[in-house]
Amino acid sequence: MDWIVLSSDKTTIENLIVADQNFADAYGCVPFYDGAEIGAAYNPPLLPAPLPTEPQLLGQQITDEQLARIELGQRQTDIELSILGGTQHV
């Protein structure tokens, strides 16, 4: 596999090597990415955000429903206050 050897401050590519995982781990190498060049700034592509899990999606749906109910309750309170001559929620 291809690897990148970084400068001590981990901002510049010092070398590109082919090595096994154990060697790369022992010397602190990072995986190669397309466009990496010796002497260039280390700028790996951003990884896409992981897709949400089923429990996360369910939790978000519950939160959205709770917020909708709170908003509905606030609208009802605003209507009741306007009927009674009070001030509306701003």
C-alpha positions in Angstrom: 0.0 0.0 0.0 1.1 3.6 -0.6 1.8 5.8 2.4 2.8 9.4 3.1 5.6 10.4 5.4 4.9 13.7 7.0 7.2 16.4 8.4 7.6 16.6 12.2 4.9 19.3 12.4 2.6 17.1 10.2 1.9 19.9 7.7 4.2 18.9 4.8 4.7 15.7 2.8 8.3 14.7 3.1 8.1 11.4 1.2 5.8 8.9 -0.5 6.5 5.2 0.2 5.2 1.7 -0.5 5.1 -0.4 2.7 3.0 -2.8 4.7 0.7 -1.7 7.5 3.1 -2.6 10.3 5.9 -0.5 8.9 3.6 2.4 8.2 2.2 2.3 11.8 5.7 2.0 13.3 6.8 5.2 11.5 3.6 7.2 11.8 2.8 7.2 8.1 -0.6 8.2 6.9 -2.6 6.8 3.9 -1.8 8.1 0.5 -4.4 10.2 -1.3 -4.7 11.3 -4.9 -2.8 14.5 -5.6 -0.3 14.0 -2.8 3.2 15.2 -3.8 6.5 15.4 -2.0 7.0 18.9 -0.7 3.4 19.8 -0.9 1.2 20.8 2.1 -0.5 17.8 3.7 -4.2 18.4 2.8 -6.1 15.1 2.7 -9.6 15.1 1.3 -12.4 15.4 3.9 -14.3 12.1 4.5 -18.0 12.3 4.0 -20.1 12.4 7.1 -21.3 9.0 8.2 -24.9 8.3 7.5 -27.1 8.5 10.7 -28.0 5.2 12.3 -31.6 4.0 12.7 -31.7 5.0 16.4 -30.4 8.5 15.5 -33.0 8.9 12.9 -35.7 7.8 15.3 -34.4 10.2 18.0 -34.5 13.1 15.5 -38.1 12.3 14.5 -39.1 12.3 18.2 -37.4 15.6 18.7 -39.1 17.1 15.7 -42.5 16.0 16.9 -41.9 17.4 20.3 -40.8 20.8 18.8 -44.0 20.8 16.7 -46.1 20.2 19.7 -44.4 23.0 21.6 -45.0 25.4 18.7 -48.6 24.4 18.5 -49.0 25.0 22.3 -47.4 28.4 22.0 -49.8 29.4 19.1 -52.8 28.3 21.2 -51.5 30.3 24.2 -51.0 33.4 21.9 -54.6 33.1 20.7 -56.0 32.7 24.2 -54.0 35.8 25.4 -55.3 37.8 22.4 -58.9 36.8 23.3 -58.4 37.8 26.9 -56.8 41.1 25.9 -53.2 40.1 27.0 -50.0 40.5 25.0 -48.9 38.0 22.4 -45.7 36.0 22.6 -43.0 37.7 20.5 
